[in-house]
Amino acid sequence: MKERSNFREFGLVVLICLFLCFPASAWAADRYVDIGNETDGDGTSGNPWKYLHTAIPLLIAGDVLNVAAGTYSVGN
């Protein structure tokens, strides 16, 4: 029974190491901003953010921010 417990603990350690060591860029994605959007979306192509100040703090390493043509200002 002790051998089975050790195997389970080893598997848990390996899983935690893989999770912590996996690069954050693996979760990176294309994100979108469009000032012409009526509401502030979730950053996906079908539901872009409306404001740059919403998008910038939510980006992670490796994300690509696609900004639609338009006039963006500090207030927007």
Backbone as XML, in Angstrom:
<?xml version="1.0"?>
<chain id="A" units="angstrom">
  <residue number="1" name="MET">
    <atom name="N" x="0.817" y="-1.194" z="0.000"/>
    <atom name="CA" x="0.000" y="0.000" z="0.000"/>
    <atom name="C" x="0.862" y="1.259" z="0.000"/>
  </residue>
  <residue number="2" name="LYS">
    <atom name="N" x="2.022" y="1.179" z="0.665"/>
    <atom name="CA" x="2.925" y="2.324" z="0.741"/>
    <atom name="C" x="3.440" y="2.689" z="-0.650"/>
  </residue>
  <residue number="3" name="GLU">
    <atom name="N" x="3.709" y="1.688" z="-1.502"/>
    <atom name="CA" x="4.217" y="1.921" z="-2.846"/>
    <atom name="C" x="3.191" y="2.692" z="-3.684"/>
  </residue>
  <residue number="4" name="ARG">
    <atom name="N" x="1.947" y="2.360" z="-3.546"/>
    <atom name="CA" x="0.875" y="3.031" z="-4.287"/>
    <atom name="C" x="0.762" y="4.497" z="-3.861"/>
  </residue>
  <residue number="5" name="SER">
    <atom name="N" x="0.911" y="4.784" z="-2.590"/>
    <atom name="CA" x="0.858" y="6.143" z="-2.067"/>
    <atom name="C" x="2.012" y="6.977" z="-2.615"/>
  </residue>
  <residue number="6" name="ASN">
    <atom name="N" x="3.210" y="6.392" z="-2.676"/>
    <atom name="CA" x="4.361" y="7.096" z="-3.223"/>
    <atom name="C" x="4.150" y="7.440" z="-4.690"/>
  </residue>
  <residue number="7" name="PHE">
    <atom name="N" x="3.591" y="6.509" z="-5.438"/>
    <atom name="CA" x="3.329" y="6.752" z="-6.856"/>
    <atom name="C" x="2.335" y="7.907" z="-7.028"/>
  </residue>
  <residue number="8" name="ARG">
    <atom name="N" x="1.310" y="7.946" z="-6.223"/>
    <atom name="CA" x="0.310" y="9.005" z="-6.285"/>
    <atom name="C" x="0.933" y="10.367" z="-5.957"/>
  </residue>
  <residue number="9" name="GLU">
    <atom name="N" x="1.781" y="10.396" z="-4.925"/>
    <atom name="CA" x="2.460" y="11.638" z="-4.544"/>
    <atom name="C" x="3.408" y="12.097" z="-5.652"/>
  </residue>
  <residue number="10" name="PHE">
    <atom name="N" x="4.121" y="11.147" z="-6.272"/>
    <atom name="CA" x="5.031" y="11.474" z="-7.364"/>
    <atom name="C" x="4.246" y="12.071" z="-8.540"/>
  </residue>
  <residue number="11" name="GLY">
    <atom name="N" x="3.122" y="11.478" z="-8.864"/>
    <atom name="CA" x="2.284" y="11.986" z="-9.952"/>
    <atom name="C" x="1.797" y="13.394" z="-9.673"/>
  </residue>
  <residue number="12" name="LEU">
    <atom name="N" x="1.440" y="13.666" z="-8.452"/>
    <atom name="CA" x="0.986" y="15.003" z="-8.069"/>
    <atom name="C" x="2.116" y="16.023" z="-8.203"/>
  </residue>
  <residue number="13" name="VAL">
    <atom name="N" x="3.313" y="15.647" z="-7.780"/>
    <atom name="CA" x="4.473" y="16.546" z="-7.890"/>
    <atom name="C" x="4.767" y="16.840" z="-9.355"/>
  </residue>
  <residue number="14" name="VAL">
    <atom name="N" x="4.737" y="15.829" z="-10.200"/>
    <atom name="CA" x="4.990" y="16.017" z="-11.632"/>
    <atom name="C" x="3.931" y="16.941" z="-12.233"/>
  </residue>
  <residue number="15" name="LEU">
    <atom name="N" x="2.686" y="16.742" z="-11.896"/>
    <atom name="CA" x="1.610" y="17.578" z="-12.408"/>
    <atom name="C" x="1.781" y="19.035" z="-11.998"/>
  </residue>
  <residue number="16" name="ILE">
    <atom name="N" x="2.127" y="19.276" z="-10.753"/>
    <atom name="CA" x="2.348" y="20.647" z="-10.273"/>
    <atom name="C" x="3.532" y="21.277" z="-10.994"/>
  </residue>
  <residue number="17" name="CYS">
    <atom name="N" x="4.604" y="20.535" z="-11.169"/>
    <atom name="CA" x="5.783" y="21.061" z="-11.872"/>
    <atom name="C" x="5.449" y="21.416" z="-13.316"/>
  </residue>
  <residue number="18" name="LEU">
    <atom name="N" x="4.703" y="20.566" z="-13.990"/>
    <atom name="CA" x="4.318" y="20.862" z="-15.369"/>
    <atom name="C" x="3.453" y="22.117" z="-15.441"/>
  </residue>
  <residue number="19" name="PHE">
    <atom name="N" x="2.547" y="22.262" z="-14.516"/>
    <atom name="CA" x="1.664" y="23.433" z="-14.504"/>
    <atom name="C" x="2.457" y="24.710" z="-14.260"/>
  </residue>
  <residue number="20" name="LEU">
    <atom name="N" x="3.382" y="24.676" z="-13.302"/>
    <atom name="CA" x="4.149" y="25.870" z="-12.948"/>
    <atom name="C" x="5.234" y="26.187" z="-13.967"/>
  </residue>
  <residue number="21" name="CYS">
    <atom name="N" x="5.755" y="25.185" z="-14.636"/>
    <atom name="CA" x="6.856" y="25.393" z="-15.569"/>
    <atom name="C" x="6.391" y="25.658" z="-16.995"/>
  </residue>
  <residue number="22" name="PHE">
    <atom name="N" x="5.140" y="25.407" z="-17.272"/>
    <atom name="CA" x="4.622" y="25.613" z="-18.621"/>
    <atom name="C" x="4.594" y="27.103" z="-18.905"/>
  </residue>
  <residue number="23" name="PRO">
    <atom name="N" x="5.117" y="27.546" z="-20.029"/>
    <atom name="CA" x="5.171" y="28.985" z="-20.303"/>
    <atom name="C" x="3.795" y="29.619" z="-20.422"/>
  </residue>
  <residue number="24" name="ALA">
    <atom name="N" x="3.690" y="30.824" z="-19.894"/>
    <atom name="CA" x="2.413" y="31.544" z="-19.966"/>
    <atom name="C" x="2.021" y="31.821" z="-21.400"/>
  </residue>
  <residue number="25" name="SER">
    <atom name="N" x="2.994" y="31.894" z="-22.294"/>
    <atom name="CA" x="2.686" y="32.175" z="-23.695"/>
    <atom name="C" x="1.854" y="31.076" z="-24.333"/>
  </residue>
  <residue number="26" name="ALA">
    <atom name="N" x="1.788" y="29.916" z="-23.701"/>
    <atom name="CA" x="0.956" y="28.841" z="-24.233"/>
    <atom name="C" x="-0.516" y="29.220" z="-24.186"/>
  </residue>
  <residue number="27" name="TRP">
    <atom name="N" x="-0.865" y="30.137" z="-23.296"/>
    <atom name="CA" x="-2.245" y="30.580" z="-23.194"/>
    <atom name="C" x="-2.465" y="31.894" z="-23.940"/>
  </residue>
  <residue number="28" name="ALA">
    <atom name="N" x="-1.435" y="32.361" z="-24.618"/>
    <atom name="CA" x="-1.532" y="33.622" z="-25.348"/>
    <atom name="C" x="-2.548" y="33.483" z="-26.481"/>
  </residue>
  <residue number="29" name="ALA">
    <atom name="N" x="-3.132" y="34.616" z="-26.848"/>
    <atom name="CA" x="-4.148" y="34.598" z="-27.889"/>
    <atom name="C" x="-4.166" y="35.932" z="-28.617"/>
  </residue>
  <residue number="30" name="ASP">
    <atom name="N" x="-4.878" y="35.962" z="-29.714"/>
    <atom name="CA" x="-5.128" y="37.219" z="-30.400"/>
    <atom name="C" x="-6.259" y="37.921" z="-29.672"/>
  </residue>
  <residue number="31" name="ARG">
    <atom name="N" x="-6.075" y="39.185" z="-29.361"/>
    <atom name="CA" x="-7.082" y="40.004" z="-28.687"/>
    <atom name="C" x="-7.429" y="41.180" z="-29.584"/>
  </residue>
  <residue number="32" name="TYR">
    <atom name="N" x="-8.610" y="41.747" z="-29.391"/>
    <atom name="CA" x="-9.107" y="42.772" z="-30.300"/>
    <atom name="C" x="-9.689" y="43.964" z="-29.554"/>
  </residue>
  <residue number="33" name="VAL">
    <atom name="N" x="-9.445" y="45.144" z="-30.133"/>
    <atom name="CA" x="-10.018" y="46.390" z="-29.634"/>
    <atom name="C" x="-10.643" y="47.101" z="-30.826"/>
  </residue>
  <residue number="34" name="ASP">
    <atom name="N" x="-11.851" y="47.601" z="-30.643"/>
    <atom name="CA" x="-12.544" y="48.346" z="-31.705"/>
    <atom name="C" x="-13.359" y="49.460" z="-31.067"/>
  </residue>
  <residue number="35" name="ILE">
    <atom name="N" x="-12.926" y="50.697" z="-31.273"/>
    <atom name="CA" x="-13.605" y="51.854" z="-30.694"/>
    <atom name="C" x="-15.043" y="51.975" z="-31.200"/>
  </residue>
  <residue number="36" name="GLY">
    <atom name="N" x="-15.321" y="51.376" z="-32.343"/>
    <atom name="CA" x="-16.676" y="51.423" z="-32.910"/>
    <atom name="C" x="-17.634" y="50.424" z="-32.292"/>
  </residue>
  <residue number="37" name="ASN">
    <atom name="N" x="-17.126" y="49.547" z="-31.449"/>
    <atom name="CA" x="-17.979" y="48.560" z="-30.784"/>
    <atom name="C" x="-18.915" y="49.284" z="-29.816"/>
  </residue>
  <residue number="38" name="GLU">
    <atom name="N" x="-20.152" y="48.855" z="-29.751"/>
    <atom name="CA" x="-21.131" y="49.530" z="-28.894"/>
    <atom name="C" x="-20.863" y="49.330" z="-27.406"/>
  </residue>
  <residue number="39" name="THR">
    <atom name="N" x="-20.388" y="48.156" z="-27.043"/>
    <atom name="CA" x="-20.119" y="47.874" z="-25.626"/>
    <atom name="C" x="-18.718" y="47.312" z="-25.479"/>
  </residue>
  <residue number="40" name="ASP">
    <atom name="N" x="-18.217" y="47.302" z="-24.271"/>
    <atom name="CA" x="-16.906" y="46.750" z="-23.984"/>
    <atom name="C" x="-17.046" y="45.241" z="-23.885"/>
  </residue>
  <residue number="41" name="GLY">
    <atom name="N" x="-16.448" y="44.518" z="-24.831"/>
    <atom name="CA" x="-16.593" y="43.072" z="-24.873"/>
    <atom name="C" x="-15.528" y="42.343" z="-24.083"/>
  </residue>
  <residue number="42" name="ASP">
    <atom name="N" x="-15.219" y="41.121" z="-24.528"/>
    <atom name="CA" x="-14.246" y="40.282" z="-23.821"/>
    <atom name="C" x="-12.913" y="40.157" z="-24.560"/>
  </residue>
  <residue number="43" name="GLY">
    <atom name="N" x="-12.731" y="40.909" z="-25.636"/>
    <atom name="CA" x="-11.462" y="40.924" z="-26.353"/>
    <atom name="C" x="-11.333" y="39.900" z="-27.461"/>
  </residue>
  <residue number="44" name="THR">
    <atom name="N" x="-12.360" y="39.108" z="-27.681"/>
    <atom name="CA" x="-12.329" y="38.148" z="-28.775"/>
    <atom name="C" x="-12.693" y="38.849" z="-30.079"/>
  </residue>
  <residue number="45" name="SER">
    <atom name="N" x="-12.446" y="38.184" z="-31.202"/>
    <atom name="CA" x="-12.715" y="38.815" z="-32.501"/>
    <atom name="C" x="-14.196" y="39.139" z="-32.681"/>
  </residue>
  <residue number="46" name="GLY">
    <atom name="N" x="-15.069" y="38.327" z="-32.143"/>
    <atom name="CA" x="-16.498" y="38.572" z="-32.269"/>
    <atom name="C" x="-17.059" y="39.531" z="-31.238"/>
  </residue>
  <residue number="47" name="ASN">
    <atom name="N" x="-16.285" y="39.827" z="-30.206"/>
    <atom name="CA" x="-16.747" y="40.693" z="-29.121"/>
    <atom name="C" x="-15.558" y="41.502" z="-28.567"/>
  </residue>
  <residue number="48" name="PRO">
    <atom name="N" x="-15.021" y="42.419" z="-29.393"/>
    <atom name="CA" x="-13.801" y="43.129" z="-28.987"/>
    <atom name="C" x="-14.028" y="44.099" z="-27.842"/>
  </residue>
  <residue number="49" name="TRP">
    <atom name="N" x="-12.917" y="44.421" z="-27.170"/>
    <atom name="CA" x="-12.984" y="45.489" z="-26.178"/>
    <atom name="C" x="-13.225" y="46.796" z="-26.905"/>
  </residue>
  <residue number="50" name="LYS">
    <atom name="N" x="-13.844" y="47.720" z="-26.265"/>
    <atom name="CA" x="-14.077" y="49.030" z="-26.863"/>
    <atom name="C" x="-12.928" y="49.992" z="-26.562"/>
  </residue>
  <residue number="51" name="TYR">
    <atom name="N" x="-12.290" y="49.822" z="-25.428"/>
    <atom name="CA" x="-11.295" y="50.793" z="-24.970"/>
    <atom name="C" x="-9.920" y="50.163" z="-24.793"/>
  </residue>
  <residue number="52" name="LEU">
    <atom name="N" x="-8.886" y="50.904" z="-25.151"/>
    <atom name="CA" x="-7.521" y="50.444" z="-24.946"/>
    <atom name="C" x="-7.203" y="50.286" z="-23.461"/>
  </residue>
  <residue number="53" name="HIS">
    <atom name="N" x="-7.737" y="51.190" z="-22.638"/>
    <atom name="CA" x="-7.424" y="51.104" z="-21.207"/>
    <atom name="C" x="-8.053" y="49.877" z="-20.553"/>
  </residue>
  <residue number="54" name="THR">
    <atom name="N" x="-9.018" y="49.263" z="-21.197"/>
    <atom name="CA" x="-9.555" y="47.994" z="-20.714"/>
    <atom name="C" x="-8.638" y="46.853" z="-21.140"/>
  </residue>
  <residue number="55" name="ALA">
    <atom name="N" x="-8.151" y="46.909" z="-22.372"/>
    <atom name="CA" x="-7.378" y="45.815" z="-22.953"/>
    <atom name="C" x="-5.988" y="45.662" z="-22.351"/>
  </residue>
  <residue number="56" name="ILE">
    <atom name="N" x="-5.273" y="46.762" z="-22.215"/>
    <atom name="CA" x="-3.853" y="46.699" z="-21.873"/>
    <atom name="C" x="-3.567" y="45.936" z="-20.572"/>
  </residue>
  <residue number="57" name="PRO">
    <atom name="N" x="-4.269" y="46.186" z="-19.477"/>
    <atom name="CA" x="-3.927" y="45.432" z="-18.256"/>
    <atom name="C" x="-4.314" y="43.948" z="-18.308"/>
  </residue>
  <residue number="58" name="LEU">
    <atom name="N" x="-5.148" y="43.566" z="-19.261"/>
    <atom name="CA" x="-5.601" y="42.179" z="-19.343"/>
    <atom name="C" x="-4.742" y="41.317" z="-20.259"/>
  </residue>
  <residue number="59" name="LEU">
    <atom name="N" x="-3.800" y="41.927" z="-20.972"/>
    <atom name="CA" x="-2.945" y="41.172" z="-21.873"/>
    <atom name="C" x="-1.906" y="40.388" z="-21.085"/>
  </residue>
  <residue number="60" name="ILE">
    <atom name="N" x="-1.551" y="39.211" z="-21.608"/>
    <atom name="CA" x="-0.479" y="38.417" z="-21.004"/>
    <atom name="C" x="0.646" y="38.294" z="-22.021"/>
  </residue>
  <residue number="61" name="ALA">
    <atom name="N" x="1.787" y="37.844" z="-21.557"/>
    <atom name="CA" x="2.945" y="37.684" z="-22.432"/>
    <atom name="C" x="2.574" y="36.806" z="-23.625"/>
  </residue>
  <residue number="62" name="GLY">
    <atom name="N" x="2.875" y="37.292" z="-24.800"/>
    <atom name="CA" x="2.592" y="36.539" z="-26.018"/>
    <atom name="C" x="1.301" y="36.925" z="-26.701"/>
  </residue>
  <residue number="63" name="ASP">
    <atom name="N" x="0.416" y="37.635" z="-26.033"/>
    <atom name="CA" x="-0.829" y="38.080" z="-26.669"/>
    <atom name="C" x="-0.514" y="39.031" z="-27.813"/>
  </residue>
  <residue number="64" name="VAL">
    <atom name="N" x="-1.353" y="39.018" z="-28.825"/>
    <atom name="CA" x="-1.268" y="39.963" z="-29.928"/>
    <atom name="C" x="-2.514" y="40.827" z="-29.855"/>
  </residue>
  <residue number="65" name="LEU">
    <atom name="N" x="-2.330" y="42.140" z="-29.757"/>
    <atom name="CA" x="-3.458" y="43.069" z="-29.680"/>
    <atom name="C" x="-3.704" y="43.656" z="-31.062"/>
  </residue>
  <residue number="66" name="ASN">
    <atom name="N" x="-4.873" y="43.389" z="-31.604"/>
    <atom name="CA" x="-5.285" y="43.909" z="-32.898"/>
    <atom name="C" x="-6.187" y="45.106" z="-32.642"/>
  </residue>
  <residue number="67" name="VAL">
    <atom name="N" x="-5.780" y="46.275" z="-33.124"/>
    <atom name="CA" x="-6.530" y="47.509" z="-32.879"/>
    <atom name="C" x="-7.169" y="47.953" z="-34.179"/>
  </residue>
  <residue number="68" name="ALA">
    <atom name="N" x="-8.493" y="48.070" z="-34.176"/>
    <atom name="CA" x="-9.220" y="48.511" z="-35.366"/>
    <atom name="C" x="-8.959" y="49.979" z="-35.620"/>
  </residue>
  <residue number="69" name="ALA">
    <atom name="N" x="-9.084" y="50.377" z="-36.864"/>
    <atom name="CA" x="-8.908" y="51.781" z="-37.224"/>
    <atom name="C" x="-9.916" y="52.637" z="-36.476"/>
  </residue>
  <residue number="70" name="GLY">
    <atom name="N" x="-9.467" y="53.810" z="-36.079"/>
    <atom name="CA" x="-10.335" y="54.734" z="-35.353"/>
    <atom name="C" x="-9.500" y="55.706" z="-34.575"/>
  </residue>
  <residue number="71" name="THR">
    <atom name="N" x="-10.157" y="56.642" z="-33.926"/>
    <atom name="CA" x="-9.472" y="57.632" z="-33.109"/>
    <atom name="C" x="-9.656" y="57.251" z="-31.655"/>
  </residue>
  <residue number="72" name="TYR">
    <atom name="N" x="-8.553" y="56.908" z="-31.013"/>
    <atom name="CA" x="-8.559" y="56.534" z="-29.609"/>
    <atom name="C" x="-7.926" y="57.679" z="-28.826"/>
  </residue>
  <residue number="73" name="SER">
    <atom name="N" x="-8.533" y="58.067" z="-27.744"/>
    <atom name="CA" x="-7.975" y="59.142" z="-26.921"/>
    <atom name="C" x="-7.856" y="58.673" z="-25.476"/>
  </residue>
  <residue number="74" name="VAL">
    <atom name="N" x="-7.229" y="59.487" z="-24.658"/>
    <atom name="CA" x="-7.027" y="59.127" z="-23.261"/>
    <atom name="C" x="-8.359" y="58.888" z="-22.571"/>
  </residue>
  <residue number="75" name="GLY">
    <atom name="N" x="-9.362" y="59.644" z="-22.913"/>
    <atom name="CA" x="-10.688" y="59.480" z="-22.310"/>
    <atom name="C" x="-11.409" y="58.244" z="-22.806"/>
  </residue>
  <residue number="76" name="ASN">
    <atom name="N" x="-10.937" y="57.646" z="-23.879"/>
    <atom name="CA" x="-11.590" y="56.460" z="-24.446"/>
    <atom name="C" x="-10.794" y="55.259" z="-24.066"/>
  </residue>
</chain>
